[in-house]
Amino acid sequence: MRDSGDMELVREYARLNSEAAFAEVVQRHINLVYSVALRHVGIAAQAEEITQAVFILLARKAASLRPDTVLDGWLFETTRLTSLSEMRRERRRQFREQEAYMQSTLAKSPEDPIWQQFSPLLDEGISRLGEKDRDVMLLRYFKGKTVRAVAEALQVNESAAQHRILRALEKLRKYFAKRGVNSTTEIIAGAMSANSVQAAPVALAKAVTAVAIAKGATASISTLTLIKGTLKLMAWAKAQAAIGVGACVLLTAGTAMTMVHYEKARPVIGIPNGWSVLSGNTNQWIWTNGAIKGHSASGDAMLASTRRYGDVTISAMVHSTNRDADLAFHMQDAENGYLVCFAPSGTPWAAGNGSHIQLRKRISGSESDVATATKPGLPQTGKLTVVARGPHIEVRWNDVTVLKADDSTFDSGFIGVRVFGDPDFPSDATFSKLTFY
């Protein structure tokens, strides 16, 4: 059985319900799944639950996987989506604990500063590669297979496999460089080979196999909820891929169209579907008469999408009382991303600097101004719009451009709205006629 290929074992399990075949699959891949999950959430117990959920999903979907599926790639992407589902479920607590975990990891591993730079970016970078490039990275550097073994898995010759490996490494190098981590493909390859996969807890494989074979019948409510969230993300990813194919057909059909919009700009009534609290708590947000209202007297209160956007336009009629009203975009989490802050005339917060609109970049909770437009006498209500296209960012006030900047620190992420207040300046903000596309 150990000589059988991954998909042979999966098909044997699907046809014969072979527990031995499934147990072998788990044994081969549990370290990969556990390591990817741990990099995302940073907490061993939650990484174990994600690992459990991923193999339950594999058991459920075993019969529907294509025979030519590279199982390492399928498990990597499913683990990434499951981790995102878990992080969205408990984002703020997860973020604080991940920071603590990362700090402890840094303290324990002073001998590998290169990996400390790569680790937070690695899985997102891998996921952005095409399917074939992603598979060769996982097989070569996560699983330690030879170039010949990679070629056999992809059913290509060794020269083609080597070319794909080098091409994928160069793409990954460029991804890191855009985020301020400059290195060489050789160093990246060495860091991945040495650090990307670590051993899962000894008892986890047995527990995972038992629950997965039962297709999750004995899984906890928490794990089943996690699986449900992952299935939604998988369905969304599949739909996005289908849209991409449709766009290619439209754009090559000889028509005069040069751009296709898949989402029309339309007013959102109330809090949009698929949005959740990114910071603060639910009680700080209400919606009435088609408007979203936020209040804060103790720091951030942010409501954001659970979907990530790259190129995006977000617009709203904003109204602020004491401090500012913010549109957020390309947010990685509550502590990292961009904010466009509107401080109108007459509010205590704007008194010192005058009324203004600012584009701010937030990194690890610290904000810095990218660009500022001082606009004397700004009323408390107006239309605020952000247009992000690649590194180009444009901010409009009542449909007139007031700010332009180029910044590629964050090229995609969540969008949302924010209010920020403290006991001295409690803040209230209203967002109406919200649109995004």
Secondary structure by P-SEA (a helix, b strand, c coil): cccccaaaaaaaaaacccaaaaaaaaaacaaaaaaaaaaacccaaaaaaaaaaaaaaaaaaccccccccaaaaaaaaaaaaaaaaaaaaccaaaaaaaaaaaaaaaaaccccaaaaaacccaaaaaaaccaaaaaaaaacccccccaaaaaaaacccaaaaaaaaaaaaaaaaaaaaaacccccaaaaaaaaacccccccccaaaaaaaaaaaaccccccaaaaaaaaaaaaaaaaaaaaaaaaaaaaaaaaccccccccccccccccccccccccccccccccccccccbbbbbbcccbbbbbbccccccbbbbbbcccccccccccccccccccccccccccccccccccccccccbbbbcccbbbbcccccccccccbbbbbbbbcccbbbbbccccccbbbbbccccbbbbbcbbbbcccbbbbbbbcccccc
